[in-house]
Amino acid sequence: MSYRSLVRVAGPGFFALGYLARLPYAMTTLATLMLLQAATGSYAFAGLAAGAQGVAVTVGGPAVGTLADRLGHRAVLVAVPVADLAAVGLLLAATGLGRAAMLAAAVLVGLTQPQVGPLVRVRWSRLLRARGVPGLVPTALSYEAAADETSFVLGPALVGLLTPLPGPFGTATAPTAGVGLLLAAATVPFAARYCRPARPGPAHAEAGGGRLRRRALGGMVVAMVSMGAVFGAVQTGVTAYARDLAQPELAGLVYAEFGIGSALAGAACAWLPSAFTLRRRYLVFAGALLAGTVCLAAGARLGAVEVAVAVASVTVAPYMTCLYALTEQLAPPSRATTAMTVLCAGGPLGTAAGQALAGVLAERYGAAGAFAAAPLAAGIALLLAVALLLADRGRGVWVAGRRPAATRSVPPDA
């Protein structure tokens, strides 16, 4: 189904404000790194604080999801960005204090990070099912994959553009101030406008009775960790490649190419035929991810990194879209946000692991060694897909229920 149908259901404002609302997530870590490096003169401390902030995001995400399931999306998605805005203010103020205060403020910013991506995916599912068009859910998830990828290209670019500008607390504070501005001008209004409270009714009671399939969700989280490791390996490999060429500015351009290619592929998934079932997509796209990362590693050895990155990029978002779609089917509506945020928490963990492994390989073997970590992670993702589907064969329990997800009764909004 087309994206035009999505716009008719949700309205253009949902897309515009929803996209801006997710940008702080893509900007915060790099903005924190730039801010604290300028404040202390130490890349080591800034990296430590940014890493601690990333761990805090991973810990805080599932907590935000659980609160959203219990209290409703509007209450949480309004309160959390307000808290994050306050934490951003504390981080800016802490630059005039000691390192302990800066570290604590950076962690607080991570803990209160709004989980716009997971919450919007759940919102799409509930909205489209309530409007009687559940067939649009895959289209919405394809759009979300593309939106996420482009936000991770645009977000860091905005940080780079804002860094030289004068800020309210001195050098390199403009990006962090920009994060705060987006929280106030986009994230909070988006929640207040588009996340209406649930209307009680029998659907709520039925939705609350389902169980979260924890083992299957665990498999999806491991799959997302593997995907994150691919990202980490590519980031490190691209950085090492640019360093080897003595052109550090090239790293951002090549990684932007990776994000744009992935976004285009994710958007194109909306036009896949319905006969190409979710279970088949999961296996096929896991295999495609492995093939793409093998091309990436080979391209690095042959000196064709830009071409290899372009080829590998189109295998990323289709695989990630499958993970979100499968997770959407594994959780009862009353636990859907918890499941989505738990899934998303796997990404940063995998990215950190991939960066660590690729960094060691880059020290020994250069950029080609760093890129070699990507097919290793993708191979794990493919083996996991095969194992889950074999365990699920004929039962429809582990990966996706035999009953179409569209028939589930869900709360209209939350």
KEDREN-393805 format. One record per residue (C-alpha): residue in three letters; x, y, z. Coordinates in steps of 0.25 Angstrom, whole numbers, plus 5000, padded with zeros to 4 digits. Each point is the difference from the previous one (the first is absolute). Example, Ala and Ser with C-alpha at 12.3 -4.5 7.8 and 13.67 -1.06 7.14 Angstrom:
BEGIN
ALA,5049,4982,5031
SER,5006,5014,4998
This chain:
BEGIN
MET,5000,5000,5000
SER,5005,5014,4997
TYR,5005,5011,5010
ARG,4988,5009,4995
SER,4991,4991,5008
LEU,5008,5002,5012
VAL,4999,5015,4999
ARG,4985,4999,4998
VAL,4999,4993,5013
ALA,5010,5007,5009
GLY,5001,5014,4993
PRO,5012,5007,4995
GLY,5003,5007,5014
PHE,5002,4986,5006
PHE,5011,4997,4990
ALA,5007,5014,5001
LEU,4999,5002,5015
GLY,5003,4985,5003
TYR,5013,5001,4992
LEU,5005,5012,5007
ALA,4996,4994,5013
ARG,5010,4988,4998
LEU,5012,5009,4996
PRO,5005,5002,5015
TYR,5002,4985,5001
ALA,5010,5001,4988
MET,5007,5012,5005
THR,5002,4999,5015
THR,5012,4991,5001
LEU,5008,5007,4990
ALA,4996,5014,5006
THR,5004,4995,5013
LEU,5013,4995,4995
MET,5003,5014,4994
LEU,4995,5008,5012
LEU,5008,4992,5010
GLN,5013,5000,4992
ALA,4999,5015,4998
ALA,4997,5002,5015
THR,5012,4991,5005
GLY,5009,4999,4988
SER,5000,4985,5002
TYR,4995,4990,4990
ALA,5002,4989,5009
PHE,4990,5006,5011
ALA,4991,5004,4989
GLY,5000,4986,4994
LEU,4998,4994,5014
ALA,4988,5009,5002
ALA,4994,4998,4987
GLY,5001,4985,5002
ALA,4994,5000,5013
GLN,4989,5008,4994
GLY,4998,4989,4990
VAL,4999,4990,5011
ALA,4990,5008,5007
VAL,4991,5001,4987
THR,5000,4985,4999
VAL,4996,4999,5015
GLY,4990,5011,4999
GLY,4993,4996,4987
PRO,4993,4988,5005
ALA,4996,5007,5013
VAL,4993,5011,4992
GLY,4993,4989,4991
THR,4995,4993,5013
LEU,4995,5014,5005
ALA,4993,5003,4987
ASP,4993,4986,5000
ARG,4995,5003,5014
LEU,4997,5015,5000
GLY,4997,5002,4985
HIS,5009,5006,4989
ARG,4995,5014,5002
ALA,5004,5001,5015
VAL,5013,4994,4998
LEU,5004,5006,4986
VAL,4997,5014,5006
ALA,5007,4998,5014
VAL,5012,4993,4995
PRO,5005,5011,4990
VAL,4997,5011,5010
ALA,5009,4992,5010
ASP,5010,4999,4989
LEU,5000,5015,4997
ALA,5002,5002,5015
ALA,5012,4991,4999
VAL,5006,5006,4988
GLY,4999,5014,5007
LEU,5008,4993,5012
LEU,5010,4995,4990
LEU,5002,5014,4995
ALA,5001,5006,5013
ALA,5010,4988,5005
THR,5010,5005,4990
GLY,5004,5010,5010
LEU,5001,4990,5011
GLY,5009,4988,5003
ARG,5001,4987,4991
ALA,4992,4992,5010
ALA,4988,5010,4998
MET,5002,4999,4985
LEU,5000,4985,5000
ALA,4987,4999,5009
ALA,4993,5010,4991
ALA,5004,4992,4987
VAL,4994,4987,5006
LEU,4988,5007,5004
VAL,4998,5005,4986
GLY,5001,4986,4995
LEU,4990,4994,5011
THR,4990,5010,4996
GLN,5002,4999,4985
PRO,4986,5000,4993
GLN,4997,4987,4992
VAL,4993,5006,4989
GLY,5004,4989,4989
PRO,4994,4988,5008
LEU,4988,5008,5005
VAL,4996,5005,4987
ARG,5001,4986,4994
VAL,4990,4995,5011
ARG,4992,5012,4997
TRP,4999,4997,4985
SER,4996,4986,5003
ARG,4988,5004,5009
LEU,4996,5012,4991
LEU,4999,4991,4988
ARG,4993,4989,5006
ALA,4990,5009,5007
ARG,4997,5007,4986
GLY,4998,4986,4994
VAL,5012,5000,4991
PRO,5010,4990,5006
GLY,5006,4997,4987
LEU,5007,5014,5001
VAL,5008,4995,5012
PRO,5012,4995,4991
THR,5000,5013,4992
ALA,5001,5008,5013
LEU,5011,4992,5005
SER,5007,5001,4987
TYR,4999,5015,5001
GLU,5005,5000,5014
ALA,5012,4992,4996
ALA,5003,5011,4989
ALA,4997,5011,5010
ASP,5010,4995,5010
GLU,5011,4998,4990
THR,4999,5014,4995
SER,4999,5006,5014
PHE,5013,4993,5003
VAL,5006,5007,4988
LEU,4994,5014,5002
GLY,5002,5000,5016
PRO,5015,4999,5000
ALA,5001,5010,4988
LEU,4992,5010,5008
VAL,5009,4998,5012
GLY,5012,5003,4990
LEU,4993,5012,4995
LEU,4996,5006,5014
THR,5014,4997,5007
PRO,5007,5013,4995
LEU,4988,5009,5003
PRO,5001,5007,5014
GLY,4991,4994,5010
PRO,4994,5004,5014
PHE,5011,4994,5008
GLY,5012,5001,4991
THR,5008,4992,4990
ALA,4993,4988,4993
THR,4987,5002,5008
ALA,4991,5003,4988
PRO,4997,4986,4997
THR,4996,4996,5014
ALA,4991,5013,5000
GLY,4995,4995,4987
VAL,4996,4987,5006
GLY,4992,5007,5010
LEU,4993,5009,4990
LEU,4995,4988,4992
LEU,4995,4993,5013
ALA,4992,5012,5003
ALA,4996,5004,4986
ALA,4997,4986,4994
THR,5000,4988,5010
VAL,4991,5006,5011
PRO,4990,5006,4989
PHE,5000,4987,4993
ALA,4996,4992,5012
ALA,4990,5010,5004
ARG,4993,5001,4986
TYR,5001,4985,4995
CYS,5000,4991,5012
ARG,4986,5000,5006
PRO,4997,4992,5012
ALA,4994,4987,4999
ARG,4984,4999,4999
PRO,4996,4989,5010
GLY,4992,4988,4995
PRO,5000,4985,4998
ALA,5012,5001,4990
HIS,5008,5005,5012
ALA,4996,4988,5009
GLU,5003,4990,4989
ALA,5013,5006,4996
GLY,5005,5000,5014
GLY,4998,4985,5001
GLY,5011,4996,4990
ARG,5014,4995,5004
LEU,5013,5006,4995
ARG,5008,4989,4993
ARG,5013,5002,5008
ARG,5009,4989,4993
ALA,4996,5005,4986
LEU,5002,5015,5004
GLY,5013,4996,5005
GLY,5004,4994,4987
MET,4996,5013,4993
VAL,5008,5008,5010
VAL,5012,4991,4997
ALA,4997,5003,4985
MET,5000,5015,5003
VAL,5013,4999,5007
SER,5006,4993,4988
MET,4995,5011,4991
GLY,5006,5011,5009
ALA,5013,4993,4999
VAL,5000,5001,4985
PHE,4997,5015,5002
GLY,5012,5001,5010
ALA,5009,4992,4991
VAL,4996,5009,4988
GLN,5002,5013,5008
THR,5014,4996,5005
GLY,5004,4995,4986
VAL,4996,5012,4993
THR,5008,5009,5010
ALA,5012,4991,4998
TYR,4999,5001,4985
ALA,4999,5015,5001
ARG,5012,5000,5009
ASP,5008,4991,4991
LEU,4997,5010,4989
ALA,5004,5012,5009
GLN,4986,5006,4997
PRO,4993,4999,5013
GLU,4988,5008,4994
LEU,4997,4989,4991
ALA,4995,4991,5011
GLY,4987,5008,5002
LEU,4997,5000,4985
VAL,5002,4985,4998
TYR,4992,4997,5012
ALA,4989,5009,4995
GLU,5000,4992,4988
PHE,4997,4988,5008
GLY,4989,5006,5007
ILE,4993,5006,4988
GLY,5001,4987,4992
SER,4994,4993,5012
ALA,4989,5010,5001
LEU,4996,4998,4985
ALA,5000,4985,5001
GLY,4991,5001,5013
ALA,4990,5009,4993
ALA,5000,4991,4988
CYS,4995,4988,5009
ALA,4986,5006,5000
TRP,4998,4995,4986
LEU,5004,4986,5003
PRO,4989,4990,4996
SER,4991,4994,5011
ALA,5004,4986,4995
PHE,5014,5003,5005
THR,4996,4997,5014
LEU,5007,5005,5013
ARG,5006,4987,5003
ARG,5007,4999,4986
ARG,5004,5014,5001
TYR,5007,4998,5013
LEU,5008,4988,4994
VAL,5003,5007,4987
PHE,5004,5013,5005
ALA,5009,4994,5011
GLY,5007,4993,4988
ALA,5001,5012,4992
LEU,5006,5008,5012
LEU,5011,4989,5001
ALA,5002,5001,4985
GLY,5001,5015,5000
THR,5010,5000,5012
VAL,5008,4990,4992
CYS,5001,5010,4989
LEU,5003,5011,5009
ALA,5012,4992,5006
ALA,5005,4996,4986
GLY,4998,5014,4994
ALA,5009,5005,5012
ARG,5011,4991,4995
LEU,4999,5004,4986
GLY,5000,5014,5003
ALA,4985,5003,4996
VAL,4995,5004,5013
GLU,4990,5010,4995
VAL,4993,4990,4990
ALA,5000,4989,5010
VAL,4994,5009,5011
ALA,4989,5003,4989
VAL,4997,4986,4998
ALA,5000,4996,5014
SER,4991,5011,5004
VAL,4988,4995,4993
THR,5000,4988,5008
VAL,4998,5007,5014
ALA,4987,5006,5001
PRO,4992,4988,4994
TYR,5006,4991,5011
MET,4997,5010,5011
THR,4986,5002,4995
CYS,4998,4985,5002
LEU,5004,5000,5014
TYR,4991,5012,5004
ALA,4988,4993,4992
LEU,5003,4986,5007
THR,5001,5007,5014
GLU,4987,5007,4997
GLN,4993,4986,4999
LEU,5007,4994,5012
ALA,4995,5009,5010
PRO,4985,5002,5005
PRO,4996,5015,4998
SER,5001,5003,5015
ARG,5015,4996,4999
ALA,5003,5005,4986
THR,5008,5013,5004
THR,5008,4992,5010
ALA,5003,4990,4990
MET,5004,5010,4989
THR,5009,5008,5010
VAL,5007,4987,5005
LEU,5003,4997,4985
CYS,5006,5013,4998
ALA,5009,4999,5012
GLY,5007,4989,4993
GLY,5005,5010,4989
PRO,5009,5008,5008
LEU,5006,4988,5007
GLY,5003,4994,4987
THR,5006,5012,4995
ALA,5009,5001,5011
ALA,5005,4986,4999
GLY,5002,5002,4985
GLN,5008,5012,5002
ALA,5009,4993,5010
LEU,5002,4988,4992
ALA,5002,5008,4987
GLY,5010,5010,5007
VAL,5009,4988,5004
LEU,5000,4995,4986
ALA,5002,5014,4994
GLU,5013,5001,5009
ARG,5005,4988,4994
TYR,4995,4999,4986
GLY,4995,5014,4997
ALA,4987,5003,4994
ALA,4998,4986,4993
GLY,5001,4994,5014
ALA,4990,5009,5006
PHE,4990,4997,4988
ALA,5002,4985,5002
ALA,4993,5001,5014
ALA,4987,5003,4992
PRO,4998,4987,4993
LEU,5003,4993,5013
ALA,4988,5007,5007
ALA,4991,4998,4988
GLY,5004,4985,5000
ILE,4995,4999,5014
ALA,4987,5007,4996
LEU,4998,4990,4989
LEU,5002,4988,5009
LEU,4991,5006,5010
ALA,4989,5002,4989
VAL,5002,4985,4995
ALA,4999,4995,5015
LEU,4988,5008,5003
LEU,4992,4996,4988
LEU,5004,4985,5002
ALA,4996,5000,5014
ASP,4987,5007,4996
ARG,4997,4991,4988
GLY,4986,4996,4999
ARG,4996,5006,5013
GLY,5000,5015,4998
VAL,5004,5003,5014
TRP,5014,5004,5001
VAL,5001,5011,4989
ALA,4986,5003,4995
GLY,4986,4996,5003
ARG,4993,4992,4990
ARG,4988,5009,5002
PRO,5002,5012,4992
ALA,5004,5012,5009
ALA,4989,5008,4994
THR,4989,4993,5007
ARG,5005,5003,5014
SER,4991,5009,5008
VAL,5008,5012,5005
PRO,4997,5012,5008
PRO,4997,5012,4990
ASP,5011,5009,5006
ALA,5009,5001,5011
